[in-house]
Structures are given as structure tokens and as C-alpha cells.
Amino acid sequence: MDESNGWGIEATGHIVHTDDGAGTWTDVTPPQGAYNDAGFFAMDGRTAWATPHAGDDCLEPPCLSTQTYVWSTQDGGTTWRPSEAICLSVDCHEEGASNLTGLYPFDPRALKFIDRDHGWLLINLAFLMNQDRYDIFYTQDGGASWSYVNSSNGSAAPLSYFVTDIAPLDRQKILVTTDEIMGPWAELNNNLQYYELSDEGRTWNEDVQVFSLPTAPIADPLWPDLDCGTLDAESMPPLVVDLDQECSFADAANNIHAYYEIHFHSTDAGRTWQYWQKTGDVDFLDAQTGWRLVSLGETAHELQRTDDGGKSWSKIKTVEWNGFLSFVNQDVGWALAYQENIMAVVKTMDGGKTWEIKTQAEAVATPSP
């Protein structure tokens, strides 16, 4: 978050915090459950929110429940305060909420704040065979209480299969993305749509503004039809939006032959885009300045930088690792780097030209950003 303070989530769901630039880490996990990156959001080095992660193998409480909580901290995780209980039962909501009764597993898909008071929570319910339900909640008091907004099972919900992420544009509007590649209504030729919702996301209908991403940014003469879905969405309100999209080539028998990832970057809230095939992580500091890793083989990547919003890129150096980037200014940044069975937090003080190992450990799983 800055040159001293940062957050992380380790393999078993513990939230950790550093106040010495990743030299040491302190376990600051809230009392309830395990956590993942989808259910965690940090506003700065001291302020963060977290809601428990259950997983689709959950068979008993507390991840089988009709309610959950969002925990908040303003002191770097030393103390956490729970929100009011968030009811997940249909009995708690107006008509159109998830039609789930009894105890069902639940998982956060996105927790995003636009300032210290206003935020959204996207929860996946049930994990039933092709029948997942997604509920959106909204807070105006810093996460102390959450109001039900809408559900993918509601009468005004968009025709989507898997809701994957949300990205705030301002206090009233959010982007909602879907992963149609997993569903029976997959769009072809990369003409994937996503939704801009007003009134905190309560209105999902034909009047909602729908944008289409560029048609077929990656062309292959053998497989002209792309099935695509958006995996992740990030925003720097009100105008900057970044999307990661997954596309596949499939034959007439629906046998998948190749996967591609595409990164989209917009500086005008999704009206126009810069895009490229993604072979490594991408991190934008602001609308114009960003870094990306471009694969050169099994382990080597070329670290590149843009100063024009992704229109052009210049090489910084070649690194012998893959990883996830996090820059806090033009010069200072970190990467969660991994190579074979070694994982390390590395730091740069010169915009990526040189890197210093801050924390190193044996990797027990492929890390997440």
C-alpha cells in the first residue's frame, strides 16, 4: 500500500500484515474463518475489510450458514470489528433474492470499496451443479451494516451464467462481469458483454447500459471462433478499468484446443480499450503508468513499462521468475515472485531495474496476487 505497509494472505487463509516493507510479517487474521483475496480489500496500510472464505468442499458450519459478517480494521489488523450479520436467507430479502433455504455453503467473489464509507460485496451461494446464485450487498457506513441490493436469481437480473466480479465506478455505479465461457450461452468472436449498473446495482434490466469488448483481438485462422469470459475486474474510479479475460478455441465437438488470456485497460470507464494477450501479471499505478510481465519461456519473463495507458511498452529488464506485481509509485514496487518450489517477496527502488529479496520461503502452492 505504501513504502512500509502491506497485506498478504497465506496458503491456509491467514491474513498477514507488514509495516517494514515486507521484511517481516504479522498474523492479523480476524476471529472468524479462513480468508482469500476475493473476500479481502485494503484501502491503505491501516484500513481493510475481510469476509470469510468457505470453499466448495464445505460440509458443515460455519461455512454452511444463513448469515455471514464483514470484519473491518483501522489499525493494520491489530483489532477487528464485525459488521452486523448479513442474512443470506430468502426470508430476509425482497422478492427476487436467492431462493435458497436451509444451510448452504457460501463464498465471497468480490469485496470492493470506493472510499472509507461506500462498498459492495458479491457472494456466491450454494455451489450447485450449474445453479450457483450470486447476491450483491452495499454499505454506506464503512462496512458496519450491509443492505441487500440484488441477486442473479432476481426477476431483474441479467441473463448471465457465472458472475465473476464487480468494479465500482462511483458511489452509484458498478460494473458486473460474467464468465460466459463456462456456460451454455457463451458469446463467440470475443463479443463478451458486461453490465454497468446504476442505483448501487439495484436495477438489472434491458435499460442497463451494456458494453461490448473489441471483437476477436486474437485471431487464429484454424480456430476463428473464440468463447470468452471475464475473470477479474479492477477499477480506479471513476474512469480507469482493468479486465482479465479468458478465451478458448473449441472445435465442432466442443473439444477445447487452446486457452488465451487477454488484458483490457480503459481510461474512459469502458468506452474504449487497449488490449493485449496476457502472458504475465499486469499492474497499473494510474491511468497511464503500468508494468507487465511478458513470458519468454518456462521461467523467464520480460518486465515492461507503459506511460501512455498501454498503447506502447518499453523493456525494463528480463527476470528469471514469474509473479504478481504491486507498485506504490513510479520507483517503488514489490512482486510476489516464484520459480519452481521457491516463492519470494522482492522489492524494487528503481522502477523494476533491480530487485531485492525481502522474504523467501518454500512454495506449497502457486501463489495468488
VOPAGU-2260 file (C-alpha; in pm, 1 decimal, decimal comma):
REM VOPAGU-2260
SITE   aa  ch    i         X         Y         Z
SITE  MET   A    0       0,0       0,0       0,0
SITE  ASP   A    1     296,7     233,2      59,8
SITE  GLU   A    2     671,3     202,4     114,7
SITE  SER   A    3     625,6      40,2     458,2
SITE  ASN   A    4     278,1    -111,9     490,6
SITE  GLY   A    5     134,3    -405,8     301,6
SITE  TRP   A    6    -102,8    -702,2     329,3
SITE  GLY   A    7     -95,5   -1066,4     227,7
SITE  ILE   A    8    -294,2   -1389,4     256,9
SITE  GLU   A    9    -105,0   -1712,6     315,5
SITE  ALA   A   10    -193,7   -2059,1     190,7
SITE  THR   A   11    -432,2   -2165,4     470,8
SITE  GLY   A   12    -632,6   -1841,6     475,2
SITE  HIS   A   13    -447,5   -1629,0     732,8
SITE  ILE   A   14    -426,1   -1252,9     671,8
SITE  VAL   A   15     -79,4   -1108,6     735,5
SITE  HIS   A   16      47,3    -751,4     756,9
SITE  THR   A   17     387,6    -585,3     726,6
SITE  ASP   A   18     493,2    -240,9     846,1
SITE  ASP   A   19     860,4    -268,8     748,2
SITE  GLY   A   20     838,5    -306,7     371,0
SITE  ALA   A   21     789,8    -687,7     367,6
SITE  GLY   A   22    1089,9    -761,4     588,2
SITE  THR   A   23     867,7    -926,5     849,9
SITE  TRP   A   24     502,3   -1028,3     859,4
SITE  THR   A   25     249,8   -1045,4    1146,3
SITE  ASP   A   26     -55,3   -1272,2    1151,1
SITE  VAL   A   27    -355,3   -1036,3    1189,5
SITE  THR   A   28    -637,1   -1276,9    1097,3
SITE  PRO   A   29    -987,0   -1180,3    1219,4
SITE  PRO   A   30   -1156,1   -1427,3    1457,5
SITE  GLN   A   31   -1391,6   -1590,3    1205,8
SITE  GLY   A   32   -1287,5   -1849,6     948,4
SITE  ALA   A   33   -1031,9   -1853,3     667,3
SITE  TYR   A   34    -988,8   -1576,6     409,8
SITE  ASN   A   35    -892,7   -1537,9      43,7
SITE  ASP   A   36    -814,9   -1247,5    -188,2
SITE  ALA   A   37   -1173,2   -1230,4    -321,9
SITE  GLY   A   38   -1302,5   -1157,1      28,2
SITE  PHE   A   39   -1036,8    -901,8     124,1
SITE  PHE   A   40    -995,8    -533,4      39,9
SITE  ALA   A   41    -738,5    -284,4     173,1
SITE  MET   A   42    -794,8      90,0     141,6
SITE  ASP   A   43    -446,3     172,3     272,2
SITE  GLY   A   44    -182,0      32,3     504,3
SITE  ARG   A   45    -406,6      55,1     809,5
SITE  THR   A   46    -764,5      21,3     681,5
SITE  ALA   A   47    -902,7    -306,0     542,9
SITE  TRP   A   48   -1211,1    -526,7     528,8
SITE  ALA   A   49   -1238,6    -907,5     517,9
SITE  THR   A   50   -1517,2   -1164,0     495,0
SITE  PRO   A   51   -1470,1   -1542,5     539,0
SITE  HIS   A   52   -1398,6   -1785,8     259,1
SITE  ALA   A   53   -1572,6   -2124,5     270,9
SITE  GLY   A   54   -1485,2   -2324,3     -40,3
SITE  ASP   A   55   -1693,0   -2571,7    -235,5
SITE  ASP   A   56   -1587,8   -2863,3     -11,8
SITE  CYS   A   57   -1757,1   -2715,0     294,4
SITE  LEU   A   58   -1997,0   -2963,6     453,6
SITE  GLU   A   59   -2064,1   -2817,8     799,7
SITE  PRO   A   60   -2093,1   -2482,2     983,3
SITE  PRO   A   61   -1964,3   -2210,3     995,7
SITE  CYS   A   62   -1938,0   -2205,3     615,2
SITE  LEU   A   63   -2282,6   -2367,0     596,4
SITE  SER   A   64   -2493,1   -2082,8     727,0
SITE  THR   A   65   -2773,7   -1837,7     661,8
SITE  GLN   A   66   -2557,5   -1540,9     757,9
SITE  THR   A   67   -2206,0   -1403,0     739,1
SITE  TYR   A   68   -2005,3   -1096,5     852,0
SITE  VAL   A   69   -1757,9    -843,2     714,1
SITE  TRP   A   70   -1476,4    -756,7     953,9
SITE  SER   A   71   -1305,5    -415,9     942,3
SITE  THR   A   72    -982,0    -277,6    1085,5
SITE  GLN   A   73    -833,9      71,7    1105,7
SITE  ASP   A   74    -509,2     -17,6    1281,9
SITE  GLY   A   75    -337,8    -256,9    1043,5
SITE  GLY   A   76    -520,8    -564,7    1172,4
SITE  THR   A   77    -437,7    -529,1    1542,0
SITE  THR   A   78    -810,6    -512,2    1614,4
SITE  TRP   A   79   -1108,7    -607,4    1400,1
SITE  ARG   A   80   -1474,7    -508,6    1431,6
SITE  PRO   A   81   -1751,7    -728,9    1288,4
SITE  SER   A   82   -2038,3    -587,9    1086,1
SITE  GLU   A   83   -2398,1    -653,5    1162,6
SITE  ALA   A   84   -2494,7   -1002,3    1048,4
SITE  ILE   A   85   -2554,9   -1025,7     672,9
SITE  CYS   A   86   -2853,9   -1251,1     616,4
SITE  LEU   A   87   -2824,1   -1486,0     319,4
SITE  SER   A   88   -3170,8   -1638,5     350,1
SITE  VAL   A   89   -3450,6   -1556,9     107,0
SITE  ASP   A   90   -3666,9   -1469,8     408,5
SITE  CYS   A   91   -3453,1   -1161,8     472,5
SITE  HIS   A   92   -3486,2   -1001,9     130,6
SITE  GLU   A   93   -3746,0    -866,5    -100,6
SITE  GLU   A   94   -3886,9   -1073,4    -385,2
SITE  GLY   A   95   -3612,0   -1171,7    -625,1
SITE  ALA   A   96   -3345,4   -1267,6    -371,6
SITE  SER   A   97   -3174,9   -1606,1    -385,7
SITE  ASN   A   98   -3431,5   -1882,8    -345,5
SITE  LEU   A   99   -3213,1   -2080,2    -105,6
SITE  THR   A  100   -3345,2   -2229,6     214,7
SITE  GLY   A  101   -3171,8   -2415,2     494,7
SITE  LEU   A  102   -2793,3   -2422,6     525,7
SITE  TYR   A  103   -2583,3   -2376,5     212,2
SITE  PRO   A  104   -2214,5   -2308,0     151,7
SITE  PHE   A  105   -2123,4   -1952,6      57,7
SITE  ASP   A  106   -1813,6   -1778,9     -70,8
SITE  PRO   A  107   -1718,5   -1416,9    -143,1
SITE  ARG   A  108   -1645,1   -1340,0    -507,1
SITE  ALA   A  109   -1565,6    -969,7    -461,5
SITE  LEU   A  110   -1534,1    -714,2    -182,1
SITE  LYS   A  111   -1470,4    -361,9    -315,2
SITE  PHE   A  112   -1475,2     -14,9    -154,9
SITE  ILE   A  113   -1472,3     317,7    -337,2
SITE  ASP   A  114   -1394,0     518,9     -20,9
SITE  ARG   A  115   -1396,7     458,3     354,6
SITE  ASP   A  116   -1777,1     451,0     367,5
SITE  HIS   A  117   -1911,5     300,6      45,0
SITE  GLY   A  118   -1851,4     -55,9     -69,0
SITE  TRP   A  119   -2001,9    -363,2    -234,3
SITE  LEU   A  120   -1994,7    -734,3    -151,5
SITE  LEU   A  121   -2060,9   -1010,6    -408,3
SITE  ILE   A  122   -2133,8   -1352,9    -257,1
SITE  ASN   A  123   -2165,9   -1687,1    -437,3
SITE  LEU   A  124   -2422,6   -1918,9    -278,3
SITE  ALA   A  125   -2483,3   -2293,4    -296,2
SITE  PHE   A  126   -2222,5   -2425,4    -548,0
SITE  LEU   A  127   -2497,6   -2640,9    -700,6
SITE  MET   A  128   -2444,7   -2801,1   -1041,2
SITE  ASN   A  129   -2475,5   -2507,1   -1283,7
SITE  GLN   A  130   -2715,5   -2338,6   -1038,7
SITE  ASP   A  131   -2494,0   -2103,1    -841,2
SITE  ARG   A  132   -2659,3   -1788,6    -711,7
SITE  TYR   A  133   -2491,5   -1451,6    -662,9
SITE  ASP   A  134   -2611,6   -1185,2    -418,9
SITE  ILE   A  135   -2484,5    -825,5    -406,4
SITE  PHE   A  136   -2481,1    -618,3     -85,7
SITE  TYR   A  137   -2398,1    -249,6     -32,4
SITE  THR   A  138   -2267,0     -46,5     261,8
SITE  GLN   A  139   -2274,0     328,6     322,1
SITE  ASP   A  140   -2129,4     326,1     672,5
SITE  GLY   A  141   -1783,7     177,3     627,3
SITE  GLY   A  142   -1899,9    -183,1     647,3
SITE  ALA   A  143   -2083,5    -162,1     981,1
SITE  SER   A  144   -2407,0    -268,0     809,1
SITE  TRP   A  145   -2487,2    -413,4     466,0
SITE  SER   A  146   -2810,2    -384,0     267,9
SITE  TYR   A  147   -2925,9    -634,1       9,3
SITE  VAL   A  148   -2903,9    -491,5    -345,6
SITE  ASN   A  149   -2983,4    -764,8    -596,3
SITE  SER   A  150   -2940,0   -1127,6    -693,4
SITE  SER   A  151   -2858,7   -1318,7   -1011,1
SITE  ASN   A  152   -3174,7   -1513,0    -929,8
SITE  GLY   A  153   -3386,2   -1199,2    -913,1
SITE  SER   A  154   -3656,3   -1102,2   -1159,1
SITE  ALA   A  155   -3446,6    -805,8   -1278,4
SITE  ALA   A  156   -3116,9    -993,7   -1307,9
SITE  PRO   A  157   -2918,7   -1001,2   -1633,7
SITE  LEU   A  158   -2905,1   -1316,2   -1844,4
SITE  SER   A  159   -2569,0   -1442,3   -1726,5
SITE  TYR   A  160   -2434,0   -1774,8   -1613,5
SITE  PHE   A  161   -2142,0   -1710,5   -1379,5
SITE  VAL   A  162   -2099,7   -1368,7   -1218,4
SITE  THR   A  163   -1726,5   -1325,4   -1164,4
SITE  ASP   A  164   -1651,2    -979,6   -1027,0
SITE  ILE   A  165   -1766,0    -624,6    -961,4
SITE  ALA   A  166   -1578,9    -296,2   -1009,8
SITE  PRO   A  167   -1707,2      35,9    -868,2
SITE  LEU   A  168   -1708,8     345,6   -1090,9
SITE  ASP   A  169   -1860,4     585,1    -834,8
SITE  ARG   A  170   -2094,6     567,5    -534,6
SITE  GLN   A  171   -2389,5     472,3    -755,0
SITE  LYS   A  172   -2247,2     273,2   -1043,9
SITE  ILE   A  173   -2065,7     -60,0   -1058,0
SITE  LEU   A  174   -1952,4    -288,1   -1337,7
SITE  VAL   A  175   -2066,4    -650,6   -1310,2
SITE  THR   A  176   -1873,0    -905,8   -1517,9
SITE  THR   A  177   -1960,8   -1262,0   -1617,2
SITE  ASP   A  178   -1772,2   -1570,2   -1732,2
SITE  GLU   A  179   -1979,1   -1696,2   -2022,6
SITE  ILE   A  180   -1701,2   -1933,0   -2126,1
SITE  MET   A  181   -1827,3   -2168,1   -1853,8
SITE  GLY   A  182   -2192,3   -2151,5   -1956,1
SITE  PRO   A  183   -2419,3   -2272,5   -2235,4
SITE  TRP   A  184   -2465,8   -1917,2   -2370,8
SITE  ALA   A  185   -2100,4   -1844,2   -2448,5
SITE  GLU   A  186   -2052,7   -1549,0   -2679,7
SITE  LEU   A  187   -1844,0   -1606,6   -2992,6
SITE  ASN   A  188   -1580,2   -1384,6   -3153,0
SITE  ASN   A  189   -1493,9   -1227,1   -2818,4
SITE  ASN   A  190   -1813,1   -1018,7   -2823,3
SITE  LEU   A  191   -1844,9   -1052,0   -2447,7
SITE  GLN   A  192   -2077,3    -813,2   -2269,7
SITE  TYR   A  193   -2060,8    -672,9   -1921,2
SITE  TYR   A  194   -2302,3    -452,4   -1734,1
SITE  GLU   A  195   -2283,9    -102,0   -1589,7
SITE  LEU   A  196   -2544,8     -79,5   -1315,3
SITE  SER   A  197   -2677,1     241,9   -1159,0
SITE  ASP   A  198   -2852,4     297,6    -820,0
SITE  GLU   A  199   -2590,8      88,5    -637,2
SITE  GLY   A  200   -2673,7    -207,1    -865,3
SITE  ARG   A  201   -3043,0    -244,3    -788,3
SITE  THR   A  202   -3158,2    -206,8   -1149,8
SITE  TRP   A  203   -3072,2    -501,4   -1375,5
SITE  ASN   A  204   -3293,1    -482,5   -1683,1
SITE  GLU   A  205   -3294,4    -409,6   -2054,0
SITE  ASP   A  206   -3231,1     -41,7   -1988,2
SITE  VAL   A  207   -2896,9    -113,9   -1822,1
SITE  GLN   A  208   -2601,4      14,9   -2023,3
SITE  VAL   A  209   -2421,3    -281,9   -2182,0
SITE  PHE   A  210   -2076,8    -257,1   -2339,8
SITE  SER   A  211   -1914,6    -499,6   -2582,2
SITE  LEU   A  212   -1542,8    -562,5   -2572,1
SITE  PRO   A  213   -1346,9    -546,3   -2901,0
SITE  THR   A  214   -1425,0    -824,0   -3148,4
SITE  ALA   A  215   -1162,8   -1100,2   -3177,3
SITE  PRO   A  216    -847,0    -919,3   -3059,5
SITE  ILE   A  217    -664,4   -1250,2   -3107,6
SITE  ALA   A  218    -719,5   -1412,3   -3446,9
SITE  ASP   A  219    -632,4   -1769,6   -3540,3
SITE  PRO   A  220    -719,7   -1897,6   -3891,1
SITE  LEU   A  221    -761,7   -2253,3   -3761,0
SITE  TRP   A  222    -997,5   -2154,3   -3479,8
SITE  PRO   A  223   -1181,7   -1835,6   -3579,8
SITE  ASP   A  224   -1444,8   -1858,1   -3305,3
SITE  LEU   A  225   -1348,2   -1756,5   -2953,6
SITE  ASP   A  226   -1552,2   -1835,6   -2643,2
SITE  CYS   A  227   -1465,8   -1575,9   -2380,2
SITE  GLY   A  228   -1537,4   -1486,7   -2019,8
SITE  THR   A  229   -1412,8   -1217,4   -1783,6
SITE  LEU   A  230   -1229,4   -1349,6   -1479,6
SITE  ASP   A  231   -1130,7   -1037,6   -1284,6
SITE  ALA   A  232   -1217,4    -667,8   -1283,8
SITE  GLU   A  233   -1038,4    -379,9   -1111,9
SITE  SER   A  234   -1116,3      -9,3   -1114,6
SITE  MET   A  235    -957,4     320,1   -1016,0
SITE  PRO   A  236   -1275,2     529,4   -1000,6
SITE  PRO   A  237   -1423,1     694,4   -1185,7
SITE  LEU   A  238   -1260,5     619,6   -1522,6
SITE  VAL   A  239    -987,7     353,1   -1508,6
SITE  VAL   A  240   -1095,2     -10,4   -1553,8
SITE  ASP   A  241    -883,9    -325,0   -1598,7
SITE  LEU   A  242   -1027,6    -662,1   -1700,8
SITE  ASP   A  243    -868,2   -1005,4   -1735,2
SITE  GLN   A  244   -1046,0   -1221,6   -1986,3
SITE  GLU   A  245   -1007,8   -1592,1   -2065,5
SITE  CYS   A  246   -1079,7   -1720,2   -2416,0
SITE  SER   A  247   -1073,8   -2068,7   -2563,8
SITE  PHE   A  248   -1076,3   -2223,1   -2909,3
SITE  ALA   A  249   -1315,4   -2518,8   -2946,3
SITE  ASP   A  250   -1399,2   -2744,4   -3239,2
SITE  ALA   A  251   -1744,2   -2858,2   -3357,6
SITE  ALA   A  252   -1749,3   -3131,8   -3092,9
SITE  ASN   A  253   -1677,8   -2868,2   -2824,5
SITE  ASN   A  254   -1329,9   -3004,4   -2759,4
SITE  ILE   A  255   -1115,1   -2721,6   -2625,5
SITE  HIS   A  256    -779,1   -2692,3   -2800,9
SITE  ALA   A  257    -621,4   -2374,7   -2663,1
SITE  TYR   A  258    -664,2   -2113,3   -2392,9
SITE  TYR   A  259    -568,5   -1748,6   -2410,1
SITE  GLU   A  260    -582,4   -1468,2   -2156,9
SITE  ILE   A  261    -638,1   -1109,6   -2266,6
SITE  HIS   A  262    -590,4    -797,9   -2057,2
SITE  PHE   A  263    -808,3    -493,1   -2124,7
SITE  HIS   A  264    -726,4    -143,5   -1997,2
SITE  SER   A  265    -965,1     151,5   -2025,3
SITE  THR   A  266    -916,0     514,2   -1922,5
SITE  ASP   A  267   -1274,5     621,4   -2000,5
SITE  ALA   A  268   -1487,8     381,7   -1792,7
SITE  GLY   A  269   -1504,8     115,8   -2062,6
SITE  ARG   A  270   -1593,0     318,5   -2370,9
SITE  THR   A  271   -1260,8     240,8   -2540,3
SITE  TRP   A  272    -988,5     -14,0   -2463,3
SITE  GLN   A  273    -623,9    -101,6   -2506,6
SITE  TYR   A  274    -576,0    -479,7   -2500,8
SITE  TRP   A  275    -311,3    -748,5   -2547,5
SITE  GLN   A  276    -256,4   -1117,7   -2492,1
SITE  LYS   A  277    -165,7   -1163,4   -2128,5
SITE  THR   A  278     125,5   -1397,7   -2053,5
SITE  GLY   A  279     218,9   -1248,8   -1715,9
SITE  ASP   A  280      84,2   -1015,1   -1448,9
SITE  VAL   A  281     -21,2    -654,7   -1518,0
SITE  ASP   A  282     -22,1    -369,7   -1263,7
SITE  PHE   A  283    -128,0      -9,8   -1331,3
SITE  LEU   A  284     -30,8     270,1   -1094,7
SITE  ASP   A  285    -272,4     516,1   -1255,5
SITE  ALA   A  286    -445,9     562,4   -1589,5
SITE  GLN   A  287    -123,1     594,7   -1787,7
SITE  THR   A  288     160,6     424,2   -1596,3
SITE  GLY   A  289     176,5      48,3   -1567,1
SITE  TRP   A  290     400,5    -259,7   -1572,0
SITE  ARG   A  291     356,0    -607,1   -1718,4
SITE  LEU   A  292     542,2    -938,2   -1735,0
SITE  VAL   A  293     570,6   -1096,8   -2080,6
SITE  SER   A  294     658,0   -1466,4   -2095,5
SITE  LEU   A  295     982,7   -1562,8   -2270,4
SITE  GLY   A  296     954,1   -1933,5   -2193,1
SITE  GLU   A  297     901,7   -2159,0   -1892,7
SITE  THR   A  298    1057,2   -1930,0   -1630,3
SITE  ALA   A  299    1195,8   -1611,8   -1789,9
SITE  HIS   A  300     978,6   -1302,7   -1828,4
SITE  GLU   A  301    1043,7    -958,9   -1971,1
SITE  LEU   A  302     937,2    -677,5   -1739,9
SITE  GLN   A  303     794,3    -388,5   -1942,7
SITE  ARG   A  304     654,7     -43,9   -1862,0
SITE  THR   A  305     399,4     184,8   -2029,9
SITE  ASP   A  306     347,8     557,9   -1978,9
SITE  ASP   A  307      63,4     600,3   -2227,8
SITE  GLY   A  308    -207,2     370,1   -2091,6
SITE  GLY   A  309     -88,5      55,5   -2268,7
SITE  LYS   A  310     -55,3     193,1   -2621,2
SITE  SER   A  311     320,6     125,5   -2620,0
SITE  TRP   A  312     558,0     -66,2   -2391,9
SITE  SER   A  313     932,2     -45,4   -2325,6
SITE  LYS   A  314    1157,0    -316,8   -2184,3
SITE  ILE   A  315    1297,5    -268,1   -1833,1
SITE  LYS   A  316    1476,7    -599,7   -1786,3
SITE  THR   A  317    1449,9    -979,5   -1812,6
SITE  VAL   A  318    1376,1   -1163,8   -1486,7
SITE  GLU   A  319    1408,4   -1537,2   -1422,1
SITE  TRP   A  320    1077,5   -1566,3   -1236,9
SITE  ASN   A  321     701,8   -1536,2   -1275,6
SITE  GLY   A  322     492,5   -1348,1   -1025,0
SITE  PHE   A  323     247,4   -1073,8    -928,8
SITE  LEU   A  324     334,5    -704,3    -934,1
SITE  SER   A  325     240,6    -427,0    -688,8
SITE  PHE   A  326     383,1     -76,0    -740,2
SITE  VAL   A  327     313,5     212,7    -500,0
SITE  ASN   A  328     481,3     488,8    -702,4
SITE  GLN   A  329     697,8     538,6   -1012,4
SITE  ASP   A  330    1002,5     382,9    -846,0
SITE  VAL   A  331     896,8     162,4    -553,7
SITE  GLY   A  332     723,2    -168,3    -605,8
SITE  TRP   A  333     706,5    -529,9    -493,1
SITE  ALA   A  334     649,9    -862,6    -665,0
SITE  LEU   A  335     530,5   -1193,2    -524,7
SITE  ALA   A  336     778,6   -1392,3    -730,1
SITE  TYR   A  337     801,2   -1769,2    -771,5
SITE  GLN   A  338    1025,1   -2014,1    -953,9
SITE  GLU   A  339     976,5   -2389,7    -924,3
SITE  ASN   A  340     930,7   -2451,8    -548,5
SITE  ILE   A  341    1065,8   -2119,5    -420,8
SITE  MET   A  342     849,0   -1815,0    -350,4
SITE  ALA   A  343     977,1   -1472,1    -251,6
SITE  VAL   A  344     859,6   -1117,3    -193,7
SITE  VAL   A  345    1101,9    -896,9    -387,3
SITE  LYS   A  346    1130,9    -517,3    -388,2
SITE  THR   A  347    1249,3    -258,9    -639,8
SITE  MET   A  348    1351,1     100,4    -568,1
SITE  ASP   A  349    1421,8     199,2    -930,0
SITE  GLY   A  350    1105,6     112,8   -1119,9
SITE  GLY   A  351    1194,9    -252,9   -1178,1
SITE  LYS   A  352    1554,4    -228,5   -1298,2
SITE  THR   A  353    1686,9    -410,8    -989,6
SITE  TRP   A  354    1515,1    -630,1    -728,9
SITE  GLU   A  355    1599,0    -720,7    -368,5
SITE  ILE   A  356    1463,5   -1028,6    -189,2
SITE  LYS   A  357    1270,1    -926,4     123,2
SITE  THR   A  358    1101,5   -1253,1     225,5
SITE  GLN   A  359    1164,6   -1604,1      90,6
SITE  ALA   A  360    1004,9   -1940,8     158,0
SITE  GLU   A  361     934,6   -2279,3       6,3
SITE  ALA   A  362     617,9   -2258,7    -200,5
SITE  VAL   A  363     342,0   -2501,4    -102,1
SITE  ALA   A  364     107,5   -2379,5    -377,6
SITE  THR   A  365     105,6   -2140,4    -670,9
SITE  PRO   A  366      53,0   -1801,0    -507,7
SITE  SER   A  367    -233,6   -1562,9    -579,0
SITE  PRO   A  368    -193,2   -1186,0    -610,4
